[in-house]
Amino acid sequence: MKKTNNIIDSLPEEFSSDEEAAEFWDTHSITDYEEFLEPADLEFNLKRRHFEIEVDEESFRALRASAKKQQKPVKHLASEVLKEKLRVL
């Protein structure tokens, strides 16, 4: 295996823009800068989940046409129809 002596660029103190940061990370590996990484505590609360279901083409076309008439997204109308049909609030 060939040994390489790669010179690693120093990590800038800060970037002047998001674009500058993106350009830097497009050409550098974060693994070369592990000593600068800090652990981060993340907390989040999922308030909404999305699910995917299969719908036959005829039903989807009818749903889409109805959503267009009501000027609302298909996913919102689909959720409303299911709640109404299943009587779920």
N, CA, C and O atoms as a CHARMM CRD file, in Angstrom:
* protein
*
  356
    1    1 MET  N      0.84200  -1.17500   0.00000 PROA 1      0.00000
    2    1 MET  CA     0.00000   0.00000   0.00000 PROA 1      0.00000
    3    1 MET  C      0.88600   1.23600   0.00000 PROA 1      0.00000
    4    1 MET  O      1.85500   1.31100   0.75500 PROA 1      0.00000
    5    2 LYS  N      0.56200   2.17900  -0.82700 PROA 2      0.00000
    6    2 LYS  CA     1.34800   3.38700  -0.96000 PROA 2      0.00000
    7    2 LYS  C      1.04500   4.35000   0.18700 PROA 2      0.00000
    8    2 LYS  O     -0.11800   4.62200   0.48700 PROA 2      0.00000
    9    3 LYS  N      2.08900   4.85700   0.82000 PROA 3      0.00000
   10    3 LYS  CA     1.90800   5.80900   1.90600 PROA 3      0.00000
   11    3 LYS  C      1.90100   7.21200   1.31500 PROA 3      0.00000
   12    3 LYS  O      2.75500   7.56000   0.50000 PROA 3      0.00000
   13    4 THR  N      0.92400   8.01200   1.73800 PROA 4      0.00000
   14    4 THR  CA     0.85100   9.37500   1.23500 PROA 4      0.00000
   15    4 THR  C      1.07600  10.35600   2.37600 PROA 4      0.00000
   16    4 THR  O      0.67000  10.10100   3.51000 PROA 4      0.00000
   17    5 ASN  N      1.70500  11.44600   2.08300 PROA 5      0.00000
   18    5 ASN  CA     1.92900  12.51300   3.05500 PROA 5      0.00000
   19    5 ASN  C      1.03500  13.68700   2.66800 PROA 5      0.00000
   20    5 ASN  O      1.49600  14.67300   2.09400 PROA 5      0.00000
   21    6 ASN  N     -0.22200  13.56700   2.98600 PROA 6      0.00000
   22    6 ASN  CA    -1.15400  14.63200   2.66000 PROA 6      0.00000
   23    6 ASN  C     -1.01700  15.77100   3.65400 PROA 6      0.00000
   24    6 ASN  O     -1.00000  15.55200   4.86500 PROA 6      0.00000
   25    7 ILE  N     -0.92200  16.96000   3.14800 PROA 7      0.00000
   26    7 ILE  CA    -0.90300  18.14400   3.99900 PROA 7      0.00000
   27    7 ILE  C     -2.34500  18.58600   4.17000 PROA 7      0.00000
   28    7 ILE  O     -3.07400  18.77500   3.19600 PROA 7      0.00000
   29    8 ILE  N     -2.74400  18.74700   5.42300 PROA 8      0.00000
   30    8 ILE  CA    -4.11800  19.12300   5.72100 PROA 8      0.00000
   31    8 ILE  C     -4.18800  20.62500   5.93600 PROA 8      0.00000
   32    8 ILE  O     -3.44100  21.18200   6.74100 PROA 8      0.00000
   33    9 ASP  N     -5.08900  21.27700   5.21100 PROA 9      0.00000
   34    9 ASP  CA    -5.28800  22.71900   5.38000 PROA 9      0.00000
   35    9 ASP  C     -5.78300  23.00600   6.79000 PROA 9      0.00000
   36    9 ASP  O     -6.50200  22.20100   7.38200 PROA 9      0.00000
   37   10 SER  N     -5.39800  24.14600   7.31600 PROA 10     0.00000
   38   10 SER  CA    -5.89800  24.51800   8.63500 PROA 10     0.00000
   39   10 SER  C     -7.37600  24.87900   8.52300 PROA 10     0.00000
   40   10 SER  O     -7.84300  25.38100   7.50100 PROA 10     0.00000
   41   11 LEU  N     -8.08600  24.60900   9.60100 PROA 11     0.00000
   42   11 LEU  CA    -9.52000  24.89600   9.64800 PROA 11     0.00000
   43   11 LEU  C     -9.70200  26.38200   9.93100 PROA 11     0.00000
   44   11 LEU  O     -9.17200  26.88600  10.92100 PROA 11     0.00000
   45   12 PRO  N    -10.44000  27.09000   9.08400 PROA 12     0.00000
   46   12 PRO  CA   -10.65700  28.52600   9.33700 PROA 12     0.00000
   47   12 PRO  C    -11.36200  28.74600  10.66900 PROA 12     0.00000
   48   12 PRO  O    -12.18200  27.92800  11.08600 PROA 12     0.00000
   49   13 GLU  N    -11.04100  29.85200  11.33700 PROA 13     0.00000
   50   13 GLU  CA   -11.71000  30.21400  12.59500 PROA 13     0.00000
   51   13 GLU  C    -13.20700  30.35300  12.35900 PROA 13     0.00000
   52   13 GLU  O    -14.02200  29.89600  13.16100 PROA 13     0.00000
   53   14 GLU  N    -13.55700  30.99300  11.24300 PROA 14     0.00000
   54   14 GLU  CA   -14.96300  31.12900  10.86100 PROA 14     0.00000
   55   14 GLU  C    -15.03500  31.34300   9.36000 PROA 14     0.00000
   56   14 GLU  O    -14.05000  31.71500   8.72200 PROA 14     0.00000
   57   15 PHE  N    -16.20000  31.10400   8.81400 PROA 15     0.00000
   58   15 PHE  CA   -16.42600  31.30300   7.38900 PROA 15     0.00000
   59   15 PHE  C    -17.21600  32.59200   7.20100 PROA 15     0.00000
   60   15 PHE  O    -18.07200  32.92400   8.02100 PROA 15     0.00000
   61   16 SER  N    -16.93400  33.30800   6.13700 PROA 16     0.00000
   62   16 SER  CA   -17.62400  34.57700   5.90700 PROA 16     0.00000
   63   16 SER  C    -19.03900  34.38800   5.37000 PROA 16     0.00000
   64   16 SER  O    -19.85000  35.31300   5.39500 PROA 16     0.00000
   65   17 SER  N    -19.33000  33.17400   4.88100 PROA 17     0.00000
   66   17 SER  CA   -20.67000  32.90800   4.35700 PROA 17     0.00000
   67   17 SER  C    -20.92000  31.40500   4.34500 PROA 17     0.00000
   68   17 SER  O    -19.99200  30.60600   4.47000 PROA 17     0.00000
   69   18 ASP  N    -22.18600  31.03600   4.19500 PROA 18     0.00000
   70   18 ASP  CA   -22.53300  29.61500   4.06500 PROA 18     0.00000
   71   18 ASP  C    -21.88900  29.02900   2.81500 PROA 18     0.00000
   72   18 ASP  O    -21.47600  27.86900   2.80900 PROA 18     0.00000
   73   19 GLU  N    -21.80400  29.82800   1.76300 PROA 19     0.00000
   74   19 GLU  CA   -21.21200  29.36300   0.51000 PROA 19     0.00000
   75   19 GLU  C    -19.73100  29.03600   0.69800 PROA 19     0.00000
   76   19 GLU  O    -19.23800  28.03300   0.18200 PROA 19     0.00000
   77   20 GLU  N    -19.02400  29.89800   1.44700 PROA 20     0.00000
   78   20 GLU  CA   -17.61300  29.65200   1.70800 PROA 20     0.00000
   79   20 GLU  C    -17.42400  28.36000   2.51400 PROA 20     0.00000
   80   20 GLU  O    -16.51800  27.57300   2.23900 PROA 20     0.00000
   81   21 ALA  N    -18.28400  28.15600   3.50400 PROA 21     0.00000
   82   21 ALA  CA   -18.21600  26.92500   4.29800 PROA 21     0.00000
   83   21 ALA  C    -18.49900  25.70800   3.41700 PROA 21     0.00000
   84   21 ALA  O    -17.82000  24.68700   3.51800 PROA 21     0.00000
   85   22 ALA  N    -19.50300  25.82700   2.55600 PROA 22     0.00000
   86   22 ALA  CA   -19.85000  24.71300   1.66400 PROA 22     0.00000
   87   22 ALA  C    -18.69400  24.38000   0.72900 PROA 22     0.00000
   88   22 ALA  O    -18.39400  23.20800   0.50500 PROA 22     0.00000
   89   23 GLU  N    -18.05200  25.39500   0.18900 PROA 23     0.00000
   90   23 GLU  CA   -16.90300  25.16300  -0.70300 PROA 23     0.00000
   91   23 GLU  C    -15.77200  24.45200   0.03800 PROA 23     0.00000
   92   23 GLU  O    -15.14600  23.53700  -0.49500 PROA 23     0.00000
   93   24 PHE  N    -15.51800  24.88600   1.27500 PROA 24     0.00000
   94   24 PHE  CA   -14.45800  24.25500   2.06000 PROA 24     0.00000
   95   24 PHE  C    -14.77300  22.77700   2.28400 PROA 24     0.00000
   96   24 PHE  O    -13.92900  21.91700   2.03200 PROA 24     0.00000
   97   25 TRP  N    -16.00300  22.47600   2.76300 PROA 25     0.00000
   98   25 TRP  CA   -16.33800  21.09200   3.09700 PROA 25     0.00000
   99   25 TRP  C    -16.54600  20.22800   1.86000 PROA 25     0.00000
  100   25 TRP  O    -16.49500  19.00200   1.95300 PROA 25     0.00000
  101   26 ASP  N    -16.78000  20.84200   0.70700 PROA 26     0.00000
  102   26 ASP  CA   -16.86400  20.07800  -0.53700 PROA 26     0.00000
  103   26 ASP  C    -15.50400  19.51400  -0.93100 PROA 26     0.00000
  104   26 ASP  O    -15.41700  18.52400  -1.65700 PROA 26     0.00000
  105   27 THR  N    -14.45100  20.15100  -0.44700 PROA 27     0.00000
  106   27 THR  CA   -13.09500  19.72800  -0.84400 PROA 27     0.00000
  107   27 THR  C    -12.25800  19.19300   0.31200 PROA 27     0.00000
  108   27 THR  O    -11.07800  18.89300   0.13000 PROA 27     0.00000
  109   28 HSD  N    -12.85000  19.07000   1.49700 PROA 28     0.00000
  110   28 HSD  CA   -12.13400  18.57200   2.66500 PROA 28     0.00000
  111   28 HSD  C    -12.96400  17.49900   3.37400 PROA 28     0.00000
  112   28 HSD  O    -14.18900  17.46600   3.25700 PROA 28     0.00000
  113   29 SER  N    -12.28600  16.63800   4.10000 PROA 29     0.00000
  114   29 SER  CA   -12.96300  15.58700   4.85000 PROA 29     0.00000
  115   29 SER  C    -13.02500  15.94500   6.32500 PROA 29     0.00000
  116   29 SER  O    -12.02700  16.35800   6.91700 PROA 29     0.00000
  117   30 ILE  N    -14.19700  15.78600   6.91000 PROA 30     0.00000
  118   30 ILE  CA   -14.35700  16.08600   8.33600 PROA 30     0.00000
  119   30 ILE  C    -13.49000  15.16400   9.20000 PROA 30     0.00000
  120   30 ILE  O    -13.14800  15.50500  10.33200 PROA 30     0.00000
  121   31 THR  N    -13.14300  14.00900   8.66500 PROA 31     0.00000
  122   31 THR  CA   -12.30100  13.08000   9.42600 PROA 31     0.00000
  123   31 THR  C    -10.89200  13.63900   9.65600 PROA 31     0.00000
  124   31 THR  O    -10.18200  13.18300  10.55300 PROA 31     0.00000
  125   32 ASP  N    -10.48900  14.62000   8.85300 PROA 32     0.00000
  126   32 ASP  CA    -9.18900  15.25600   9.05300 PROA 32     0.00000
  127   32 ASP  C     -9.23100  16.30500  10.16400 PROA 32     0.00000
  128   32 ASP  O     -8.19600  16.84900  10.54700 PROA 32     0.00000
  129   33 TYR  N    -10.42300  16.58700  10.67700 PROA 33     0.00000
  130   33 TYR  CA   -10.59200  17.66700  11.65900 PROA 33     0.00000
  131   33 TYR  C    -11.31800  17.18300  12.91300 PROA 33     0.00000
  132   33 TYR  O    -11.97700  17.97000  13.59300 PROA 33     0.00000
  133   34 GLU  N    -11.19900  15.89500  13.21800 PROA 34     0.00000
  134   34 GLU  CA   -11.91700  15.31200  14.34900 PROA 34     0.00000
  135   34 GLU  C    -11.58500  15.97600  15.68300 PROA 34     0.00000
  136   34 GLU  O    -12.43400  16.02500  16.57200 PROA 34     0.00000
  137   35 GLU  N    -10.35800  16.49000  15.83700 PROA 35     0.00000
  138   35 GLU  CA    -9.99100  17.11200  17.10800 PROA 35     0.00000
  139   35 GLU  C    -10.76700  18.40500  17.36600 PROA 35     0.00000
  140   35 GLU  O    -10.77700  18.90200  18.49200 PROA 35     0.00000
  141   36 PHE  N    -11.40900  18.94700  16.35000 PROA 36     0.00000
  142   36 PHE  CA   -12.20100  20.17000  16.50300 PROA 36     0.00000
  143   36 PHE  C    -13.68200  19.88600  16.76200 PROA 36     0.00000
  144   36 PHE  O    -14.44600  20.80100  17.06700 PROA 36     0.00000
  145   37 LEU  N    -14.07900  18.64000  16.64100 PROA 37     0.00000
  146   37 LEU  CA   -15.49400  18.29800  16.81700 PROA 37     0.00000
  147   37 LEU  C    -15.86700  18.30600  18.29000 PROA 37     0.00000
  148   37 LEU  O    -15.07500  17.92200  19.15100 PROA 37     0.00000
  149   38 GLU  N    -17.07200  18.74500  18.56100 PROA 38     0.00000
  150   38 GLU  CA   -17.58600  18.77000  19.92900 PROA 38     0.00000
  151   38 GLU  C    -18.90800  18.03000  19.96200 PROA 38     0.00000
  152   38 GLU  O    -19.69000  18.11000  19.01500 PROA 38     0.00000
  153   39 PRO  N    -19.16500  17.30600  21.04800 PROA 39     0.00000
  154   39 PRO  CA   -20.45500  16.62200  21.15200 PROA 39     0.00000
  155   39 PRO  C    -21.58700  17.65000  21.23800 PROA 39     0.00000
  156   39 PRO  O    -21.41200  18.74300  21.77600 PROA 39     0.00000
  157   40 ALA  N    -22.72100  17.28500  20.71000 PROA 40     0.00000
  158   40 ALA  CA   -23.88600  18.17500  20.76300 PROA 40     0.00000
  159   40 ALA  C    -25.06500  17.41400  21.34300 PROA 40     0.00000
  160   40 ALA  O    -25.33100  16.27100  20.97100 PROA 40     0.00000
  161   41 ASP  N    -25.76400  18.06400  22.25500 PROA 41     0.00000
  162   41 ASP  CA   -26.98900  17.48300  22.80500 PROA 41     0.00000
  163   41 ASP  C    -28.15700  17.96700  21.95400 PROA 41     0.00000
  164   41 ASP  O    -28.36300  19.16800  21.77900 PROA 41     0.00000
  165   42 LEU  N    -28.89500  17.03600  21.44400 PROA 42     0.00000
  166   42 LEU  CA   -30.05100  17.38200  20.62100 PROA 42     0.00000
  167   42 LEU  C    -31.32000  16.91000  21.29400 PROA 42     0.00000
  168   42 LEU  O    -31.41500  15.76900  21.74800 PROA 42     0.00000
  169   43 GLU  N    -32.27400  17.78500  21.35100 PROA 43     0.00000
  170   43 GLU  CA   -33.59300  17.42400  21.85000 PROA 43     0.00000
  171   43 GLU  C    -34.61100  17.83500  20.80100 PROA 43     0.00000
  172   43 GLU  O    -34.52200  18.92000  20.22600 PROA 43     0.00000
  173   44 PHE  N    -35.56400  16.97500  20.56000 PROA 44     0.00000
  174   44 PHE  CA   -36.62100  17.32600  19.63000 PROA 44     0.00000
  175   44 PHE  C    -37.88000  16.60200  20.03300 PROA 44     0.00000
  176   44 PHE  O    -37.84800  15.58500  20.72600 PROA 44     0.00000
  177   45 ASN  N    -38.97300  17.14400  19.58900 PROA 45     0.00000
  178   45 ASN  CA   -40.27100  16.57300  19.90400 PROA 45     0.00000
  179   45 ASN  C    -41.04400  16.43100  18.59700 PROA 45     0.00000
  180   45 ASN  O    -41.48000  17.41600  18.00200 PROA 45     0.00000
  181   46 LEU  N    -41.20100  15.19300  18.17100 PROA 46     0.00000
  182   46 LEU  CA   -41.96300  14.96200  16.94400 PROA 46     0.00000
  183   46 LEU  C    -43.43500  15.18000  17.22400 PROA 46     0.00000
  184   46 LEU  O    -44.05100  14.43500  17.98700 PROA 46     0.00000
  185   47 LYS  N    -43.98700  16.19100  16.61100 PROA 47     0.00000
  186   47 LYS  CA   -45.39500  16.48000  16.82200 PROA 47     0.00000
  187   47 LYS  C    -46.24800  15.91600  15.69700 PROA 47     0.00000
  188   47 LYS  O    -47.46200  15.76500  15.83500 PROA 47     0.00000
  189   48 ARG  N    -45.61000  15.61200  14.60200 PROA 48     0.00000
  190   48 ARG  CA   -46.35900  15.13700  13.45300 PROA 48     0.00000
  191   48 ARG  C    -45.55800  14.05500  12.74600 PROA 48     0.00000
  192   48 ARG  O    -44.34400  14.17400  12.58100 PROA 48     0.00000
  193   49 ARG  N    -46.23600  13.02000  12.33800 PROA 49     0.00000
  194   49 ARG  CA   -45.58300  11.94900  11.58500 PROA 49     0.00000
  195   49 ARG  C    -46.30200  11.78600  10.26800 PROA 49     0.00000
  196   49 ARG  O    -47.49500  12.06900  10.16000 PROA 49     0.00000
  197   50 HSD  N    -45.58500  11.33500   9.28300 PROA 50     0.00000
  198   50 HSD  CA   -46.15300  11.12700   7.95500 PROA 50     0.00000
  199   50 HSD  C    -46.03800   9.65300   7.60600 PROA 50     0.00000
  200   50 HSD  O    -45.02100   9.01400   7.87400 PROA 50     0.00000
  201   51 PHE  N    -47.08400   9.12800   7.01200 PROA 51     0.00000
  202   51 PHE  CA   -47.11600   7.72500   6.62500 PROA 51     0.00000
  203   51 PHE  C    -47.43400   7.61100   5.14700 PROA 51     0.00000
  204   51 PHE  O    -48.09200   8.47700   4.57100 PROA 51     0.00000
  205   52 GLU  N    -46.97000   6.55700   4.55500 PROA 52     0.00000
  206   52 GLU  CA   -47.21200   6.32000   3.14500 PROA 52     0.00000
  207   52 GLU  C    -48.13400   5.11900   3.01100 PROA 52     0.00000
  208   52 GLU  O    -47.89900   4.07500   3.61900 PROA 52     0.00000
  209   53 ILE  N    -49.18300   5.27400   2.21200 PROA 53     0.00000
  210   53 ILE  CA   -50.09600   4.15800   1.96400 PROA 53     0.00000
  211   53 ILE  C    -50.30800   4.02200   0.45800 PROA 53     0.00000
  212   53 ILE  O    -50.17500   4.99000  -0.29100 PROA 53     0.00000
  213   54 GLU  N    -50.63400   2.82600   0.03400 PROA 54     0.00000
  214   54 GLU  CA   -50.92400   2.59800  -1.38300 PROA 54     0.00000
  215   54 GLU  C    -52.39500   2.87300  -1.65000 PROA 54     0.00000
  216   54 GLU  O    -53.27000   2.47500  -0.88100 PROA 54     0.00000
  217   55 VAL  N    -52.64500   3.55900  -2.75100 PROA 55     0.00000
  218   55 VAL  CA   -54.00600   3.88700  -3.15900 PROA 55     0.00000
  219   55 VAL  C    -54.12900   3.53200  -4.63800 PROA 55     0.00000
  220   55 VAL  O    -53.21900   3.79000  -5.42600 PROA 55     0.00000
  221   56 ASP  N    -55.25300   2.94400  -5.00000 PROA 56     0.00000
  222   56 ASP  CA   -55.41600   2.60700  -6.40900 PROA 56     0.00000
  223   56 ASP  C    -55.53300   3.89100  -7.23200 PROA 56     0.00000
  224   56 ASP  O    -55.89200   4.94700  -6.71000 PROA 56     0.00000
  225   57 GLU  N    -55.22900   3.78400  -8.51100 PROA 57     0.00000
  226   57 GLU  CA   -55.16500   4.95400  -9.37800 PROA 57     0.00000
  227   57 GLU  C    -56.49400   5.69100  -9.47700 PROA 57     0.00000
  228   57 GLU  O    -56.52000   6.92200  -9.45400 PROA 57     0.00000
  229   58 GLU  N    -57.57400   4.97000  -9.58300 PROA 58     0.00000
  230   58 GLU  CA   -58.89000   5.60600  -9.70000 PROA 58     0.00000
  231   58 GLU  C    -59.20800   6.44500  -8.45400 PROA 58     0.00000
  232   58 GLU  O    -59.70100   7.56800  -8.56900 PROA 58     0.00000
  233   59 SER  N    -58.92900   5.90600  -7.28300 PROA 59     0.00000
  234   59 SER  CA   -59.17200   6.64800  -6.04100 PROA 59     0.00000
  235   59 SER  C    -58.27100   7.87400  -5.95400 PROA 59     0.00000
  236   59 SER  O    -58.70700   8.94100  -5.52200 PROA 59     0.00000
  237   60 PHE  N    -57.03100   7.72300  -6.36000 PROA 60     0.00000
  238   60 PHE  CA   -56.11800   8.85800  -6.30300 PROA 60     0.00000
  239   60 PHE  C    -56.55400   9.97000  -7.24200 PROA 60     0.00000
  240   60 PHE  O    -56.51300  11.14800  -6.88500 PROA 60     0.00000
  241   61 ARG  N    -56.97100   9.59500  -8.44000 PROA 61     0.00000
  242   61 ARG  CA   -57.42700  10.61300  -9.40200 PROA 61     0.00000
  243   61 ARG  C    -58.63700  11.37100  -8.84800 PROA 61     0.00000
  244   61 ARG  O    -58.71800  12.59300  -8.97300 PROA 61     0.00000
  245   62 ALA  N    -59.56800  10.64800  -8.23900 PROA 62     0.00000
  246   62 ALA  CA   -60.74900  11.28600  -7.66200 PROA 62     0.00000
  247   62 ALA  C    -60.33700  12.20100  -6.49600 PROA 62     0.00000
  248   62 ALA  O    -60.84900  13.31300  -6.36400 PROA 62     0.00000
  249   63 LEU  N    -59.43300  11.73700  -5.67700 PROA 63     0.00000
  250   63 LEU  CA   -58.94900  12.53100  -4.54700 PROA 63     0.00000
  251   63 LEU  C    -58.24800  13.79500  -5.04500 PROA 63     0.00000
  252   63 LEU  O    -58.46100  14.88400  -4.51100 PROA 63     0.00000
  253   64 ARG  N    -57.42500  13.64300  -6.05400 PROA 64     0.00000
  254   64 ARG  CA   -56.70000  14.79100  -6.60500 PROA 64     0.00000
  255   64 ARG  C    -57.65000  15.81000  -7.22600 PROA 64     0.00000
  256   64 ARG  O    -57.46800  17.01500  -7.05100 PROA 64     0.00000
  257   65 ALA  N    -58.66100  15.33500  -7.94900 PROA 65     0.00000
  258   65 ALA  CA   -59.63600  16.24200  -8.56200 PROA 65     0.00000
  259   65 ALA  C    -60.41700  16.99300  -7.48000 PROA 65     0.00000
  260   65 ALA  O    -60.65200  18.19500  -7.60300 PROA 65     0.00000
  261   66 SER  N    -60.81000  16.29400  -6.43900 PROA 66     0.00000
  262   66 SER  CA   -61.55000  16.91200  -5.35100 PROA 66     0.00000
  263   66 SER  C    -60.67000  17.92600  -4.60600 PROA 66     0.00000
  264   66 SER  O    -61.14300  19.00200  -4.24200 PROA 66     0.00000
  265   67 ALA  N    -59.42700  17.59800  -4.38300 PROA 67     0.00000
  266   67 ALA  CA   -58.50100  18.51200  -3.70800 PROA 67     0.00000
  267   67 ALA  C    -58.29600  19.76900  -4.54100 PROA 67     0.00000
  268   67 ALA  O    -58.21500  20.87200  -4.00100 PROA 67     0.00000
  269   68 LYS  N    -58.21300  19.60200  -5.84300 PROA 68     0.00000
  270   68 LYS  CA   -58.03900  20.76000  -6.72700 PROA 68     0.00000
  271   68 LYS  C    -59.25700  21.67800  -6.64700 PROA 68     0.00000
  272   68 LYS  O    -59.11300  22.89900  -6.57000 PROA 68     0.00000
  273   69 LYS  N    -60.45000  21.09400  -6.66500 PROA 69     0.00000
  274   69 LYS  CA   -61.67800  21.88800  -6.56000 PROA 69     0.00000
  275   69 LYS  C    -61.74500  22.64200  -5.23800 PROA 69     0.00000
  276   69 LYS  O    -62.22500  23.77400  -5.18100 PROA 69     0.00000
  277   70 GLN  N    -61.25900  22.00400  -4.17500 PROA 70     0.00000
  278   70 GLN  CA   -61.29600  22.61500  -2.83900 PROA 70     0.00000
  279   70 GLN  C    -60.06300  23.48200  -2.56400 PROA 70     0.00000
  280   70 GLN  O    -59.94500  24.09000  -1.50000 PROA 70     0.00000
  281   71 GLN  N    -59.15900  23.52800  -3.52300 PROA 71     0.00000
  282   71 GLN  CA   -57.92400  24.30100  -3.41700 PROA 71     0.00000
  283   71 GLN  C    -57.13800  23.96700  -2.14500 PROA 71     0.00000
  284   71 GLN  O    -56.77100  24.84400  -1.36300 PROA 71     0.00000
  285   72 LYS  N    -56.89700  22.67800  -1.97400 PROA 72     0.00000
  286   72 LYS  CA   -56.08500  22.22800  -0.84100 PROA 72     0.00000
  287   72 LYS  C    -55.18800  21.08400  -1.29300 PROA 72     0.00000
  288   72 LYS  O    -55.48900  20.41300  -2.28100 PROA 72     0.00000
  289   73 PRO  N    -54.10300  20.85800  -0.58600 PROA 73     0.00000
  290   73 PRO  CA   -53.19800  19.76800  -0.96200 PROA 73     0.00000
  291   73 PRO  C    -53.88500  18.40100  -0.84400 PROA 73     0.00000
  292   73 PRO  O    -54.72100  18.18500   0.03400 PROA 73     0.00000
  293   74 VAL  N    -53.52400  17.50600  -1.72600 PROA 74     0.00000
  294   74 VAL  CA   -54.08900  16.15400  -1.73600 PROA 74     0.00000
  295   74 VAL  C    -53.88200  15.47900  -0.37800 PROA 74     0.00000
  296   74 VAL  O    -54.78800  14.81600   0.12900 PROA 74     0.00000
  297   75 LYS  N    -52.69600  15.64400   0.21100 PROA 75     0.00000
  298   75 LYS  CA   -52.41600  14.97000   1.48300 PROA 75     0.00000
  299   75 LYS  C    -53.34300  15.46100   2.59200 PROA 75     0.00000
  300   75 LYS  O    -53.72500  14.68200   3.46500 PROA 75     0.00000
  301   76 HSD  N    -53.70600  16.73100   2.56800 PROA 76     0.00000
  302   76 HSD  CA   -54.61300  17.24800   3.59600 PROA 76     0.00000
  303   76 HSD  C    -56.02600  16.69300   3.40100 PROA 76     0.00000
  304   76 HSD  O    -56.68600  16.29200   4.36000 PROA 76     0.00000
  305   77 LEU  N    -56.47200  16.67700   2.15700 PROA 77     0.00000
  306   77 LEU  CA   -57.80300  16.12900   1.89000 PROA 77     0.00000
  307   77 LEU  C    -57.84100  14.64500   2.23000 PROA 77     0.00000
  308   77 LEU  O    -58.82100  14.17200   2.80600 PROA 77     0.00000
  309   78 ALA  N    -56.80000  13.90800   1.88800 PROA 78     0.00000
  310   78 ALA  CA   -56.76200  12.47400   2.18600 PROA 78     0.00000
  311   78 ALA  C    -56.86600  12.25000   3.69600 PROA 78     0.00000
  312   78 ALA  O    -57.58200  11.35400   4.14300 PROA 78     0.00000
  313   79 SER  N    -56.15900  13.05400   4.47300 PROA 79     0.00000
  314   79 SER  CA   -56.21000  12.92800   5.92100 PROA 79     0.00000
  315   79 SER  C    -57.61700  13.24800   6.43800 PROA 79     0.00000
  316   79 SER  O    -58.13500  12.55200   7.31100 PROA 79     0.00000
  317   80 GLU  N    -58.22400  14.29700   5.89700 PROA 80     0.00000
  318   80 GLU  CA   -59.58900  14.66400   6.30100 PROA 80     0.00000
  319   80 GLU  C    -60.58300  13.54800   5.98800 PROA 80     0.00000
  320   80 GLU  O    -61.42800  13.21500   6.81900 PROA 80     0.00000
  321   81 VAL  N    -60.48300  12.98000   4.80600 PROA 81     0.00000
  322   81 VAL  CA   -61.39300  11.91000   4.38500 PROA 81     0.00000
  323   81 VAL  C    -61.24400  10.70200   5.30000 PROA 81     0.00000
  324   81 VAL  O    -62.23700  10.11400   5.72700 PROA 81     0.00000
  325   82 LEU  N    -60.00300  10.33400   5.59800 PROA 82     0.00000
  326   82 LEU  CA   -59.78200   9.18300   6.48100 PROA 82     0.00000
  327   82 LEU  C    -60.31000   9.45100   7.88600 PROA 82     0.00000
  328   82 LEU  O    -60.94400   8.58300   8.48600 PROA 82     0.00000
  329   83 LYS  N    -60.05500  10.63700   8.41000 PROA 83     0.00000
  330   83 LYS  CA   -60.56200  10.96500   9.75100 PROA 83     0.00000
  331   83 LYS  C    -62.08400  10.92000   9.79100 PROA 83     0.00000
  332   83 LYS  O    -62.68100  10.38700  10.72600 PROA 83     0.00000
  333   84 GLU  N    -62.69900  11.49000   8.75600 PROA 84     0.00000
  334   84 GLU  CA   -64.16600  11.50900   8.70900 PROA 84     0.00000
  335   84 GLU  C    -64.72300  10.08200   8.60300 PROA 84     0.00000
  336   84 GLU  O    -65.66100   9.70900   9.30800 PROA 84     0.00000
  337   85 LYS  N    -64.13600   9.31900   7.72600 PROA 85     0.00000
  338   85 LYS  CA   -64.60800   7.94900   7.50700 PROA 85     0.00000
  339   85 LYS  C    -64.40900   7.07900   8.74800 PROA 85     0.00000
  340   85 LYS  O    -65.24600   6.23900   9.07700 PROA 85     0.00000
  341   86 LEU  N    -63.29300   7.29800   9.42300 PROA 86     0.00000
  342   86 LEU  CA   -62.97000   6.47900  10.60000 PROA 86     0.00000
  343   86 LEU  C    -63.42700   7.11500  11.89900 PROA 86     0.00000
  344   86 LEU  O    -63.30900   6.51700  12.96900 PROA 86     0.00000
  345   87 ARG  N    -63.94900   8.32600  11.80200 PROA 87     0.00000
  346   87 ARG  CA   -64.43600   9.09300  12.94800 PROA 87     0.00000
  347   87 ARG  C    -63.35200   9.26400  14.01400 PROA 87     0.00000
  348   87 ARG  O    -63.57900   9.05200  15.20500 PROA 87     0.00000
  349   88 VAL  N    -62.16700   9.65400  13.54300 PROA 88     0.00000
  350   88 VAL  CA   -61.00800   9.88100  14.41800 PROA 88     0.00000
  351   88 VAL  C    -60.75500  11.37400  14.51500 PROA 88     0.00000
  352   88 VAL  O    -60.75400  12.07400  13.50200 PROA 88     0.00000
  353   89 LEU  N    -60.54300  11.85700  15.70500 PROA 89     0.00000
  354   89 LEU  CA   -60.21000  13.28300  15.88400 PROA 89     0.00000
  355   89 LEU  C    -58.81700  13.41000  16.28100 PROA 89     0.00000
  356   89 LEU  O    -58.33200  14.52300  16.48300 PROA 89     0.00000
